[in-house]
Amino acid sequence: MRIIIAEDSVLLRSGMAKLLEDEGVEILAQVGDAKELLAAVAEHDDVDLCLVDIRMPPGYSEEGIQAAIEIRATHPDVAVLLLSQHVVSRYAAELLGGGATKVGYLLKDRVADIDEFLDTLRRVAEGGAAIDPEVVAQLLSRRRDSALDRLSPREGEVLEVMAQGLNNAGIAERLFITERAVEKHIRSIFTKLDLGQDDHDHRRVLAVLRYLRGSEA
């Protein structure tokens, strides 16, 4: 993988770069703010993924998410994985608003588990999505969408894991059930959330968005 790191903390930025380089990842650029990130993406047309801190100079508010959205709009082949110190749940839904491909949102604590972190990087770079389990758990505890209350406990678990970006095989492994059971639960989720007859992948994205945005009501 070829990666650009955007993180204002020099210590954390250097640490992540060293950790990833030791695992064979090529670091194309290391930058400290959103403006430098956009310039680096424009310069390196071979970048696979941008690793972006949500809050960066000058305002330390939404610079990272705004840059991520711009990158996804202007460079759709470039994946973006956002990092955050704390759970800010609305970012998850905003990030997935354009479709759950090549996007991710993790808490910085996940960087400490190098195997899990690398697995997430690869999944996002290859076209998948990844939402931190802690983000999903907080959304689950705060959700307000009454349609979600129609789901059975198991269907809720399947949708929770789906929101983390896992495919059917991954969901089955996580929940210790068969892939056939996962498919059955997903069909039921689509029906209970009134997601119509669009293609499966589109309905899957809509289900996750419904789940993530349930806390915004």
PAROPA-849088 format. One record per residue: x, y, z of N, C-alpha, C, CB in turn. Coordinates in steps of 0.001 Angstrom, whole numbers, padded with zeros to 6 digits, always signed. Atoms other than C-alpha are relative to their C-alpha. Glycine has a CB too. Layout:
// PAROPA-849088
XYZXYZXYZXYZ;...
END
This chain:
// PAROPA-849088
+000826-001201+000000+000000+000000+000000+000860+001251+000000-000934+000006+001204;-000653-001315+000011+001001+003608-000640-000926+000977+000729+000306+000491-001482;+000846-000753-000926-000240+005944+002075+000541+001417+000224-000106-000740+001340;-000309-001345-000471-000321+009641+002967-000566+000121+001406-000588+001107-000957;+000441-000178-001388-000508+010422+006697-000204+001485+000264+001034-000604+001005;+000313-001382-000373-002225+013642+007829-000344+000030+001484-001180+000572-000863;+000144-000021-001464-001790+014190+011578+000833+001163+000528+000454-001373+000655;-000727-001197-000449-000831+017421+013372+001029-000306+001077-000974+001032+000522;-000982+000374-001007+000999+015645+016199+001210-000653-000675-000627-000956+001046;-001206+000520+000644+004555+015141+014953+000378-001359+000575+001164+000985+000164;-000375+001253-000652+005168+012378+017493-000873-001149-000489-000108+000135+001525;+000907+001059+000446+002078+010382+016538+000177-000277-001488-001457+000380+000296;-000187+000158+001452+002622+011002+012834+001244-000823-000297+000102+001375-000688;-001254+000726+000222+006211+009783+012974-000105-001440+000484+001161+000706+000709;+000162+001341-000546+005250+006820+015123-000803-000898-000927-000666+000067+001354;+000805+000794+000935+002546+005662+012714+000791-000298-001268-001309+000737-000352;-000784+000206+001217+004870+006137+009749+001028-001114+000208+000704+001309-000418;-001011+001020-000295+007602+004029+011386-000653-001378+000130+000767+000354+001296;+000707+001261-000206+005115+001348+012429-000427-000600-001339-001227+000211+000907;+000489+000492+001294+003656+001081+008919+001150-000373-000932-000885+001056-000667;-001161+000314+000847+007023+001188+007149+000617-001335+000393+001056+001114+000097;-000532+001283-000473+008180-001716+009319-000825-001178-000512+000040-000023+001526;+000885+001041+000510+005203-003661+007918-000075+000000-001521-001385+000170+000578;-000067+000006+001447+006090-002907+004303-000878+001010-000706-000342-001319-000477;+000840-001031+000600+003755+000049+003738+000879+001165-000448-001091+000483+001001;-000758-001131+000515+005138+002875+001591-000692+001307+000395+000153-000097-001539;+000534-001295-000422+004632+006338+003107+000414+001052-001031+000509+000385+001438;-000307-000971+001048+004385+008860+000279+000207+001398+000543-001099+000020-001023;-000116-001339-000574+003993+011948+002463-000532-000007+001422-000758+001040-000858;+000486-000226-001355+003519+013073+006066-000295+001492+000126+001044-000481+001087;+000393-001412-000047+001586+016323+006568-000706+000296+001319-000919+000359-001198;+000544-000402-001292+000248+018329+009482-001311+000743-000032+000966+000824+000679;+001303-000654+000055-002896+020020+008207-000727-000375-001291+000158+001533+000104;+000848+000399+001118-005740+019666+005716+000478+000577-001330-001427+000430+000259;-000479-000632+001231-004300+022096+003173+001171-000786-000582+000418+001460+000265;-001148+000790+000450-001053+020125+002998-000448-001382-000479+001038-000139+001134;+000518+001306+000410-003050+016894+002738-000528+000056-001435-001116-000465+000960;+000576-000114+001337-004972+018062-000333+001098+000212-001039-001019+001155-000054;-001120-000219+000917-001736+019258-001930+000765-001298-000235+000946+001082+000550;-000733+001259+000131-000058+015901-001234-000763-000994-000872+000265-000610+001384;+000813+000903+000835-002962+013963-002804+000097+000414-001461-001484+000003+000460;-000117-000490+001376-002754+016176-005895+001368-000340-000588-000233+001518-000051;-001368+000264+000467+001008+015551-006104+000236-001483-000251+001015+000517+001017;-000266+001436+000083+000937+011768-005589-001224-000704-000592+000350-000587+001407;+001153+000627+000640-001430+010253-008132-000022-001514+000169-000016+000341-001464;-000033+001440-000239-000410+006734-007059-000372-000372+001435+001373-000537-000322;+000349+000281-001393-001643+007048-003453-001205-000932+000057-000295+001311+000767;+001109+000938-000188-003894+004199-002299-000955+000460+001089+000532-001381+000335;+000829-000326-001159-005101+005555+001010+000576+001196+000756-000118-001215+000937;-000392-001114-000869-005023+008692+003170-000449-000312+001423-000617+001354-000497;+000270+000207-001416-004825+008272+006931-000115+001384+000626+001125-000869+000697;+000281-001410-000301-006415+011448+008295-000550+000187+001411-000988+000566-001012;+000534-000414-001293-006879+012946+011748-001215+000890-000251+001084+000746+000855;+001214-000786+000215-010406+014392+012011+000224+001471+000335-001148-000558+000840;-000179-001380-000457-009307+017524+013896+001443+000431-000198-000406+000147+001483;-001333-000489+000324-006347+019439+012493-000013+001524-000047+000490-000584-001347;-000079-001461+000104-005089+023039+012287-000708+000486-001265+001474+000466-000001;-000188-000980-001074-006058+025775+012094-001080-000021+001069+000069+001361-000581;+001117-000114-000933-009422+025322+013804-000190-001179+000921-001234+000205-000749;+000136+001230-000787-009108+021789+015223-001474-000371+000204+000697+000161+001364;+001416+000363-000092-012773+021149+014435-000322-001082-001025-000906+001242-000219;+000418+000981+000997-013809+019480+011154+000890+000006-001237-001430+000259-000405;-000873-000111+001173-010829+020099+008873+000269-001355-000649+001319+000650+000390;-000312+001315+000536-010045+016401+008515-001156-000605-000769+000403-000921+001108;+001156+000575+000681-013573+015293+007637-000304+000770-001280-001227-000001+000925;+000250-000799+001201-013959+018176+005175+000987-000356-001106+000087+001498+000323;-001001+000400+000990-010706+017232+003459-000296-001397-000527+001413+000050+000607;+000323+001366+000409-011761+013571+003410-001133-000014-001014-000373-000847+001214;+001139-000063+000916-015059+014404+001731+000437+000555-001351-001130+000866+000593;-000501-000564+001259-013244+016537-000861+000833-001026-000767+000839+001262+000273;-000819+001027+000650-010759+013741-001562-000884-001070-000622+000977-000638+001008;+000881+001036+000535-013550+011191-002008-000758+000503-001226-000987-000468+001075;+000741-000561+001131-015331+013567-004396+000894+000202-001221-000639+001324+000397;-000888-000344+001119-012313+014550-006510+000951-001126-000369+000798+001232+000336;-000890+001134+000257-010217+011369-006222-000681-001275+000506+001400+000207+000692;+000784+001147-000493-012733+008476-005900+000790-001297+000131-001157-000237-000910;-000807+001216-000110-009983+005877-006315+000850-000017+001267+000897-000140-001218;-000817-000098-001214-008246+007093-003148-000867-000294+001221+000654+001410+000120;+000716+000337-001222-009421+005486+000088+000372+000983+001115+000309-001452+000429;-000230-000900-001128-009722+007532+003281-000368-000710+001294-000817+001309-000156;+000265+000541-001332-009411+006267+006847+000202+001122+001014+000929-001226+000318;-000059-001071-000983-010237+008864+009504+000343-000550+001373-001324+000757+000050;-000353+000344-001375-008765+008734+012990-000529+001080+000935+001538-000164+000160;+000528-000947-000974-010316+010344+016055+000412-000424+001397-001533+000104-000105;-000361+000294-001386-009294+010610+019696-001209-000485+000786+000601+001236+000672;+001233+000343-000707-012899+010360+020869-001100-000299-001013-000432+001147+000954;+001120+000318+000870-016179+009101+019445-000784+001267-000322-000915-001051+000653;+000868-001079+000468-017939+011760+017375-000900-000662-001038+000827+001252-000605;+000772+000939+000801-020742+009653+015969-000527+000572-001300-001131-000504+000795;+000589-000535+001227-022167+012053+013397+000972-000061-001170-000451+001435+000218;-000977+000102+001080-018919+011840+011421-000140-001315-000747+001414+000139+000547;+000121+001302+000646-019562+008168+010741-001056+000035-001089-000336-001080+001025;+001072-000092+000987-022858+008864+008988+000376+000937-001135-001290+000470+000660;-000390-000953+001039-021438+011868+007132+001007-000630-000954+000589+001275+000627;-001015+000637+000832-018493+009838+005884-000621-001019-000940+001058-000669+000869;+000632+001032+000816-020748+007068+004602-001067+000548-000937-000605-001044+000887;+001074-000580+000783-023132+009493+002944+000156-000178-001493-000108+001432+000303;-000217+000164+001430-021520+009044-000469+000131-001450-000420+001220+000746-000414;-000137+001425+000323-021512+005255-000292+001106-000630+000817+000276-000195-001492;-000925+000624-000941-019752+002807+001981+001105-000759-000713-000748-000934+000926;-001147+000620+000655-016683+002121-000144+001230+000863+000220-000264-000203-001513;-001285-000683-000174-013049+002993+000503-000036+001070+001089+000425+000630-001305;+000068-000953-001100-013911+004765+003756+000094-000730+001335-001299+000822-000073;-000081+000582-001326-013250+004160+007431+000100+001066+001060+001175-000934+000096;-000056-000920-001145-013464+005765+010853+000392-000818+001223-001382+000742+000225;-000515+000740-001151-011356+004440+013744+000401+000943+001122+001192-000862-000409;-000600-000701-001123-010422+005579+017204+001511-000247-000012-000632-000461+001346;-001460+000099+000061-006706+006223+017595+000548-001144+000840+000620+001296+000453;-000459+001125-000825-006458+003521+020249+000219-001261-000834-001010-000286+001113;-000108+001200+000821-006835+000947+017457+001377-000129-000645-001073+000007-001073;-001328+000034+000618-003401+001887+016089+000936-000898+000798+000587+001422-000106;-000877+000792-000861-001854+000060+019044-000016-001480-000376-000410+000166+001456;+000090+001401+000431-003065-003301+017694+000379-000040-001478-001452-000601+000242;-000516-000149+001359-000914-003439+014565-000680-000953-000970+001500-000229-000019;+000632+000956+000912-002490-006581+013095-001406+000453-000380-000050-001395+000638;+001360-000483+000261-006026-005219+013444+000035+001271-000839-000748+000257+001322;-000112-001259+000720-004920-001815+012186+000342-000246-001471+001061+000895+000653;-000388+000310+001377-003232-003243+009095-001141-000675-000755+001241-000897-000016;+001136+000658+000636-006240-005455+008383-001045+001030-000422-000624-001039+000949;+000959-001061+000322-008472-002371+008491+000488+000837-001164-000246+000893+001216;-000564-000777+001104-006139-000409+006214-000187-000726-001324+001487+000279+000242;+000121+000774+001239-006146-003194+003640-001459-000077-000449+000572-001420+000192;+001405+000126+000355-009914-003633+003782-000539+001294-000622-000820-000372+001234;+000465-001290+000525-010554+000080+003233+000659+000291-001349+000304+001143+001006;-000719-000270+001252-007867+000385+000524-000539-000849-001141+001499-000260+000178;+000503+000911+001027-009392-002573-001333-001462+000231-000360+000176-001412+000455;+001365-000348+000385-012824-000958-001471-001055-000221+001055-000369-000758-001179;+000962+000243-001065-014427-001846+001829-000222+001221+000875+000456-001150+000847;+000261-001056-000970-015560+000193+004798+000319-000537+001387-001478+000498-000085;-000316+000420-001361-014629+000139+008479-000426+001082+000976+001505-000305+000150;+000437-000916-001038-016398+001791+011386+000395-000605+001341-001544+000267-000079;-000491+000491-001281-014878+001482+014860-001138-000621+000824+000666+001143+000787;+001048+000640-000814-016833-000957+017065-000511+000893+001129+000525-001293+000586;+000437-000889-001076-016917+001660+019842-000963+001056-000514+001200+000667+000660;+000923-000950+000613-018561+004149+017499-001355-000659-000190+000549+000515-001352;+001245+000732+000236-021146+001558+016529-000727-000269+001314+000283-001323-000730;+000615+000301-001291-021743+000609+020175-000687+001229+000583+001048-000528+000978;+000607-001224-000519-022416+004222+021157-001246+000378-000788+001006+001146-000033;+001176-000281+000811-024776+004685+018239-001150-000932+000378+000333-000140-001491;+001021+000967-000371-026610+001531+019273-000703+000416+001278+000610-001383+000163;+000583-000382-001283-027138+002833+022807-000823+001273-000094+001086+000176+001028;+000671-001292+000117-028403+006212+021535-001052+000043-001098+001012+001068-000250;+000821-000065+001198-030455+005232+018520-001437+000398+000329+000021-001338-000723;+001354-000500-000202-033893+006852+018118-000945-000453-001118+000016+001522+000085;+000817+000386+001144-035139+005488+014776-000914-001149+000421+000892-000409-001219;+000928+001023-000468-038292+003564+015704+000014-001237-000880-001398+000560+000065;-000041+001161+000891-037909+001321+012632+001036-001005+000465+000299+000433-001435;-001040+000899-000486-034756-000109+014177-000500-000868+001147+001216+000794+000443;+000537+000777-001109-036811-001275+017141-000787-001223-000477-000887+000878+000861;+000683+001179+000540-038565-003732+014815+000942-001198-000103-000592+000316-001375;-000971+001074+000184-035357-005724+014542+000080-000882+001235+001376+000573-000323;-000227+000919-001110-034850-008808+016654+001389+000263+000573-000146-001487-000457;-001343-000172-000571-031848-008877+019007+001106-000512-000930+000089-000720+001339;-001023+000538+000897-029938-011083+016556+000152+000864-001242-000343-001433-000401;-000075-000890+001160-030829-008840+013603+000737+001284+000348-001405+000325-000521;-000728-001185-000447-029580-005890+015620+001493-000265+000067-000509+000455+001362;-001416+000367-000056-026287-007712+016189+000597-000075-001400+000179-001342+000722;-000480+000110+001382-025962-008493+012475+000199+001387-000597-000992-000819-000862;-000119-001352+000547-026604-004855+011543+001142+000759+000664-001314+000766+000178;-001103-000647-000710-024158-003667+014215+001344-000406-000603-000041-000356+001496;-001259+000478+000570-021365-005835+012784+000112+000425-001466+000106-001541+000126;-000006-000475+001371-022362-004929+009215+000483+001451-000066-001400-000128-000614;-000401-001406-000034-021886-001266+010159+001494+000176+000211-000749+000724+001088;-001447-000050-000181-018281-002076+011075+000747-000312-001292+000422-000970+001086;-000614+000215+001300-017663-002965+007426+000261-001448-000353+001259+000731-000063;-000265+001415+000284-017577-006770+007611-000966-000533-001056-000109-000837+001289;+000868+000659+000967-018920-008900+004766-000725-001147+000693+000812-000513-001225;+000803+001064-000608-021258-011863+005299+000850-001048+000704-000850-000669-001052;-000883+000992-000625-018394-014262+006008+000556+000535+001311+001153-000381-000950;-000529-000610-001216-016929-011850+008546-001046+000094+001095+000543+001375-000302;+001091-000064-000977-020301-011366+010221-000243-001378+000604-001296+000535-000657;+000226+001361-000477-020797-015117+010457+001075-000422+000990-000042-000974-001173;-001107+000363-000889-017369-015593+012012-000097+000748+001322+001347+000293-000672;+000083-000807-001214-017870-012737+014499-001116-000481+000923-000216+001462-000358;+001173+000347-000806-021307-013944+015644-000156-001508+000203-001248+000552-000652;+000029+001461-000154-020565-017713+015439-001299-000590-000543+000170-000386+001477;+001168+000549+000689-023417-018387+013011+000399-000310-001437-001214+000995+000048;-000317+000351+001380-023571-019706+009453-000241+001188-000932-000835-001208-000450;+000232-001054+000989-023407-017507+006368-001444-000026-000480+000958-000153-001193;+001407+000087+000409-026855-018790+005410-000886+000735+001006-000443-001483-000129;+000769-000706-001033-028180-017499+008734+000181+001513-000139+000433-000465+001414;-000264-001432+000199-026508-014139+008085-000853+000529-001147+001506+000251-000286;+000790-000426+001152-028180-013914+004673-001477+000118+000359+000182-000978-001163;+001391-000031-000423-031548-014711+006247-000277+001236+000852-000352-001274+000777;+000185-001169-000866-031123-012020+008902+000059+001294-000805+001062+000020+001106;-000124-001211+000809-030031-009437+006325-001251+000235-000838+001228-000090-000907;+001256-000132+000754-033086-010135+004169-001111+000537+000903-000419-001364-000609;+001008-000452-000944-035248-009646+007243+000220+001471+000375+000018-000879+001256;-000326-001399-000307-033441-006394+008080-000489+000910-001115+001521+000179+000207;+000451-000802+001142-034106-005064+004582-001525+000167+000029+000444-000656-001332;+001459-000052-000018-037794-005930+004923-000514+000905+001117-000573-001405+000161;+000481-000775-001144-038251-004419+008388+000350+001475-000092+000563-000566+001271;-000364-001410+000179-036465-001202+007371-000593+000578-001281+001520+000154-000019;+000698-000462+001210-038613-000935+004215+000968+000496-001061-000984+001109+000348;-001049-000413+000938-035600-000858+001901-000259-000449-001436+001326-000541+000455;+000385+000216+001387-037444-001991-001213+000766-001106-000700+000174+001252-000753;-000547+001065+000832-036041-004029-004072+001241+000428-000779-001052-000481-000958;-001223-000416+000674-032874-002135-005078+001047-001100+000115+000533+001326+000592;-001036+001027-000050-029665-004091-005606+000506-000184+001430+001166+000365-000936;-000377+000404-001359-028280-005883-002547+001008+000952+000624+000568-001406-000012;-001041-000853-000565-025174-003720-002100-000556+001366+000356+001165+000146-000977;+000584-001304-000281-027198-000503-002311-000847-000056+001276-000853+000475-001193;+000824+000131-001204-029668-001729+000299+000867-000195+001238-000978-001172-000146;-000919+000208-001125-026767-002795+002497+000521+001347+000507+001185-000916-000418;-000466-001341-000368-025375+000759+002449-001126+000776+000675+000513+000768-001246;+001130-000723-000578-028848+002195+003140-000311-000491+001409-001232-000146-000888;+000258+000553-001325-029304-000158+006098+001007+000534+001010+000046-001533-000037;-001040-000510-000893-025984+000920+007608-000220+001488+000276+001402-000233-000610;+000263-001422-000194-026810+004596+007036-001187+000208+000935-000259+000687-001348;+001166-000095-000882-030201+004112+008679+000404-000263+001422-001096-000978-000425;-000485+000359-001331-028455+002507+011608+000831+001125+000613+000827-001282-000067;-000895-001026-000512-025785+005199+011937-000742+001295+000291+001120+000256-000986;+000725-001262-000166-028231+008065+011565-001128-000094+000986-000535+000461-001308;+001069+000175-000977-030643+006597+014053+000202+000838+001239-000113-001440+000387;-000300-000792-001205-028909+008588+016795-000165+001483-000234+001409-000277+000476;+000061-001428+000284-029427+011913+015017-001398+000577+000183+000473+000262-001403;+001380-000482-000096-033211+012087+015467-000186+000857+001247-000987-001182+000016;
END
